[in-house]
Amino acid sequence: MESMDETESRVEVYVTTDTSGAPHKAAEPKLYVMYDAAKPESGKLYFTEAEWDAFVLGVKDGEFDLDEDGNLPPIPAEQQAPAGHGESR
């Protein structure tokens, strides 16, 4: 059996009705929980159903695809926040 390199990740997702890990989303009927199973101590990301659906659509649309150098593509001008508002990639 091979040992995992320190830089390796194993992303896993599960659906739960237990919102105690994300009290700010307690009103949601279910949450999608994403975490690194290789490093479970590194924390979890909690998504509502609408957030998860938007994330999956973005993945399918290539929004998170990396270029040859491992960088995210530039954000199209029509999707950029006005100067001074929000963060850029």
ABEGO torsion letter per residue (X at the ends): XBBBBAABBBBBBBBBABAAABAAAAABABBBBBBBAABAAAEBBBBBAAAAAAAAAAAAAGAABBBAAGBBBBBBAAABBBBGBEBBX
